[in-house]
Structures are given as C-alpha cells and as structure tokens.
Amino acid sequence: MNIISLQSAVAYGHVGNSAAVFAMQRLGCEVWPVYTVNFSNHTEYPSWRGPVMTPDQVADVLDGMSFAFDQVDVILTGYLGSAELAAVVEDAVRRVKEANPDALYVCDPVIGNAQIGSFVAPEIPGVFCERLIPLADAITPNQWELSLLTGAELSSPEETAAAARSLRNHALVTSIGSHADATLGMLDITPEEALLVETPRLGGNVVGAGDLATALYTALQRKPRAERLRHVAGTMFDIVTEVRDRGLEELPLVEKQELLVAPRSRFEPRAI
C-alpha cells in the first residue's frame, strides 16, 4: 500500500510524521512523507525551533510527485500548522482521487486533547469542519476533538459513535472515557457497526500517541475491522506501557518496533 503522509515532522522525538512514517513502513507500507512543519522537537518541551512550511512550499512538494498520484492508495493528513494549508490539501486530495478513484483520504483532525486543551490556531477547527472532513473517507479524532467538532457532550460510546457518524461514516475515535474511568476506550466505526475496545487506563498525556494510532489504523486499512482494532489497541497499550513504566519522554518506536507488528497484549473488541 502506498501512502502520502502529510503532517508535522520533528528532528528529535516521535510525533507527526516522525512517528507515523516508521510505524507504517514497519507494517509493510510504502510511505511518502510531506511536512507541514519541520521543528526541532514537539512544542511541549521548554524550547523548540524550526519553520512552518508555507502553502506554496507544501504544494511544490506535492506537485513534484504528482506523476505518482495514480499509485497512491491513501492520503493521510494530520497536524496542519496553518489554516492556509487547507486549500493545498483539498487540491491534493482531488488530484489523487482523479488519478486513482479507489484512493482513500484519512483525515486526522489534530486540534488538542482533554489534558491540555487546544494547541492549534483558533481557526483550525473550522477548517476541518468546513473543508477537510467533508472530503474524507475516514476521520480519526480523539473524543475531545470530536466533541469540539460536533458541539456535543459525549458521555457514552454510543453517543460518541453517533457524533462521529454525523461527520463521516468511517472513523477511529480514541481516548474515550473520563479521567475517573479505570479503562480507556477506542471505537472503530462504519455505517453498519461500531466496535469498541477497552484497555486499562495508564493515565497522563503521551505526546505522539494519537499520531501513532492514526498511522496504525491507516496502515491496517485492508485488515478485517475486528483484527485491525485488536492490533491497534494492543500496540498502543504496549507502547504507552513502556513510556509509563520507564518514565520515557518519547515513544520508543525504534527500540520496541516489534510491538508495531505483533503486540503482546490482546484486547477483544465488542459491538455496541
């Protein structure tokens, strides 16, 4: 499977493309990364540097590889960096789908999370709602982002599934549940069914975890849904357990790369 992955990149650590590309490659995908920002590290460290790519710069990269658009199976977008990039994404999705009508667009509407709130410009949620989500074949918000995008308070998996379907009929929704819950949920949603998997809650905010979950979901698109969700949940739990148990600041994706392919933990999905 050939994937264009259009999102942020960092020199140090594993967020955005610096998490997603390796994970998807390790699962056997050919990945063509396009950067929206090129930072030294993620912005929750005391300092960071690096450029936000301009729309023209991103468009130039995409134009240069347009000869291969008919080979693209999936275009994945994550952290944008600026609202102006929406037009570039729209154009790229249109051109890829014209070249290959079977290509999918997976949109991760990166806005923030329940622990720290929003970390994007105020206009970004509207850009996702009005321009990018309507183009998507699948979306991958966390529950906090989904609540923000739909304006709904989500207190159950059923409400979460209904909210996701109000935006798109295919979705992976992560980080379901409140901080008081002993478990953390994840939903794989289609028009016909919503599958829920729950794992023990490990607590805290792990930067890059959402990017990794989306990468796994994207790379495993051709797997049966229950198998896909079982794999994503097991890998995520195992990787975050490593972070928590060892007090790591970053996801240990290279060191523990075998967990990307064969998670040691197994959690069974159920229909809701």
C-alpha positions in Angstrom: 0.0 0.0 0.0 1.3 3.5 -1.0 0.6 6.3 1.4 1.2 10.1 1.2 1.5 11.2 4.8 1.1 15.0 5.1 1.8 16.2 8.6 4.3 17.7 11.0 7.9 16.4 11.5 10.5 16.8 14.3 14.2 16.2 14.3 14.1 14.9 17.9 11.4 12.5 19.1 8.3 10.9 17.6 5.3 12.9 16.7 3.5 13.5 13.4 5.4 12.1 10.5 8.3 11.3 12.8 6.1 8.7 14.5 3.8 7.8 11.6 6.2 7.1 8.8 8.3 4.5 10.6 5.3 2.8 12.0 3.6 2.5 8.7 6.8 1.4 7.0 7.3 -1.3 9.6 3.8 -2.6 8.7 4.9 -3.0 5.1 3.6 0.2 3.6 5.5 2.5 1.1 5.2 5.9 2.7 5.9 9.3 1.1 6.2 12.0 3.8 5.3 15.6 3.1 6.0 18.0 6.0 3.7 20.8 7.2 6.2 21.9 9.8 9.8 20.9 10.4 10.5 21.5 14.1 13.5 20.6 16.3 11.1 18.8 18.7 7.5 19.0 19.8 6.3 22.1 21.5 5.7 20.8 25.0 9.5 20.9 25.6 10.9 24.1 27.2 12.2 25.3 23.8 11.8 24.5 20.1 12.7 25.9 16.8 12.0 25.4 13.1 9.8 26.5 10.2 6.2 26.2 9.5 6.0 25.2 5.8 4.2 27.7 3.6 1.3 26.5 1.4 3.5 27.2 -1.6 6.3 25.0 -0.3 3.9 22.1 0.5 2.2 22.5 -2.8 5.6 22.4 -4.6 6.5 19.1 -3.0 3.1 17.6 -3.9 3.3 19.0 -7.5 6.8 17.4 -7.9 5.4 14.0 -7.1 2.2 14.3 -9.0 3.5 11.8 -11.6 2.9 9.1 -8.9 -0.6 10.2 -7.8 -2.1 7.2 -9.7 -0.1 4.9 -7.4 -1.4 6.4 -4.2 -3.7 4.2 -2.1 -4.2 6.5 0.8 -3.5 10.2 1.5 -3.2 10.8 5.3 -3.2 14.3 6.8 -2.5 15.3 10.4 -1.2 18.5 12.1 -1.5 21.3 9.6 0.5 24.2 11.1 -1.7 26.8 9.4 -5.2 27.1 8.1 -4.0 28.3 4.7 -2.8 24.7 4.1 -6.4 23.5 3.7 -6.5 24.7 0.1 -3.4 22.7 -0.7 -4.8 19.6 1.0 -8.1 20.0 -0.9 -6.2 20.2 -4.2 -4.0 17.2 -3.4 -7.0 15.0 -2.4 -8.9 16.0 -5.6 -5.9 15.3 -7.8 -5.0 12.0 -6.1 -8.6 10.8 -6.4 -8.8 11.8 -10.1 -5.6 9.8 -10.7 -6.9 6.8 -8.7 -10.6 6.8 -7.9 -10.0 4.0 -5.4 -7.7 6.1 -3.2 -8.8 6.9 0.3 -8.4 10.1 2.3 -7.8 9.7 6.0 -8.1 12.9 8.0 -6.8 13.2 11.5 -8.3 16.5 12.7 -5.4 17.4 15.1 -6.6 20.1 17.4 -5.8 19.1 21.0 -6.7 16.7 23.8 -8.6 16.6 27.1 -5.4 17.0 29.2 -4.1 20.3 27.7 -7.0 21.6 25.5 -6.3 23.1 22.1 -2.8 23.6 20.8 -3.7 24.9 17.3 -4.8 28.3 16.0 -8.5 29.2 16.7 -9.5 28.9 13.0 -8.2 25.3 12.6 -11.3 23.5 13.9 -13.5 25.4 11.4 -11.1 24.5 8.6 -11.5 20.8 9.5 -15.3 21.0 9.8 -16.0 23.1 6.7 -13.3 22.0 4.3 -11.4 18.8 5.1 -13.7 16.4 7.0 -16.3 16.6 4.2 -13.6 15.3 1.8 -12.5 12.5 4.0 -13.3 8.8 3.6 -12.4 8.3 7.3 -11.5 10.5 10.3 -9.5 9.8 13.4 -10.3 12.3 16.2 -9.9 11.7 19.9 -13.1 12.0 21.9 -12.2 15.6 23.0 -11.7 16.7 19.4 -14.9 15.0 18.3 -16.9 16.8 21.0 -15.4 20.1 19.9 -16.1 19.5 16.2 -19.7 18.4 16.8 -20.6 20.7 19.7 -21.9 17.6 21.6 -21.2 16.4 25.1 -20.1 12.8 24.8 -20.6 10.7 27.9 -21.0 7.2 26.4 -19.6 5.1 23.5 -23.0 5.2 21.8 -23.1 9.0 21.9 -19.5 9.1 20.6 -20.3 6.7 17.7 -23.4 8.8 16.7 -21.3 12.0 16.8 -18.6 10.5 14.6 -21.2 9.4 12.1 -22.7 12.9 12.0 -19.3 13.9 10.4 -18.2 10.7 8.5 -19.4 7.1 8.4 -15.9 5.7 8.9 -13.9 6.7 11.9 -11.5 5.7 14.6 -12.2 7.6 17.8 -9.6 7.3 20.5 -9.3 8.3 24.2 -12.9 7.5 25.0 -13.9 7.9 28.7 -13.3 10.2 31.6 -10.2 10.5 33.7 -12.1 8.8 36.5 -12.6 5.7 34.5 -10.4 2.7 35.0 -10.4 1.9 31.3 -9.7 3.8 28.1 -11.9 3.1 25.0 -11.4 3.2 21.3 -14.1 2.9 18.6 -13.8 1.7 15.0 -16.9 3.0 13.3 -18.6 2.1 10.0 -22.1 2.8 8.7 -23.1 -0.8 9.8 -21.4 -1.2 13.1 -19.3 0.4 15.8 -16.7 -1.8 17.6 -15.5 -0.8 21.0 -12.2 -2.0 22.6 -11.2 -1.1 26.1 -7.8 -1.2 27.8 -6.7 -0.4 31.3 -6.1 3.4 31.6 -2.5 4.3 32.1 -3.0 8.0 32.7 -1.3 11.2 31.6 -0.7 12.7 28.2 1.7 10.8 25.9 2.7 13.1 23.0 2.5 11.4 19.7 0.2 8.6 20.8 -2.7 9.9 18.6 -0.4 10.2 15.6 0.7 6.6 16.1 -2.9 5.3 16.5 -3.9 7.0 13.2 -0.8 5.6 11.5 -1.7 2.1 12.6 -5.3 2.5 11.6 -4.2 3.7 8.2 -1.6 1.0 7.5 -4.1 -1.7 8.5 -7.0 -0.5 6.3 -7.1 -3.7 4.4 -7.4 -5.9 7.5 -10.8 -7.1 8.9 -12.1 -4.5 11.3 -12.0 -6.5 14.5 -8.5 -7.7 13.7 -7.4 -4.1 12.9 -8.9 -2.7 16.1 -7.4 -5.5 18.2 -4.0 -4.8 16.7 -4.2 -1.0 17.2 -5.3 -1.3 20.8 -2.7 -3.9 21.7 0.2 -1.9 20.2 -1.0 1.3 21.7 -1.3 -0.2 25.2 2.1 -1.9 24.9 4.0 1.2 23.7 2.3 3.5 26.2 3.1 1.0 29.0 6.8 1.2 28.0 6.6 5.0 28.3 4.9 4.9 31.7 6.9 2.1 33.3 10.2 3.6 32.2 9.5 7.3 32.6 10.3 8.0 29.0 9.7 11.3 27.3 9.2 9.9 23.8 7.6 6.8 22.2 10.2 4.0 22.0 9.2 3.1 18.4 12.6 2.0 17.1 13.6 0.1 20.2 10.3 -1.6 20.5 9.4 -1.8 16.8 8.4 -5.5 17.2 5.3 -4.2 19.1 4.2 -2.3 16.0 3.9 -5.6 14.1 3.0 -8.1 16.8 1.6 -6.5 20.0 2.0 -8.7 23.1 -1.3 -7.5 24.7 -4.7 -8.6 23.3 -8.0 -6.8 23.9 -11.2 -8.1 22.3 -13.5 -5.6 20.6 -17.2 -5.8 21.0 -20.1 -4.3 19.0 -22.1 -1.6 20.7 
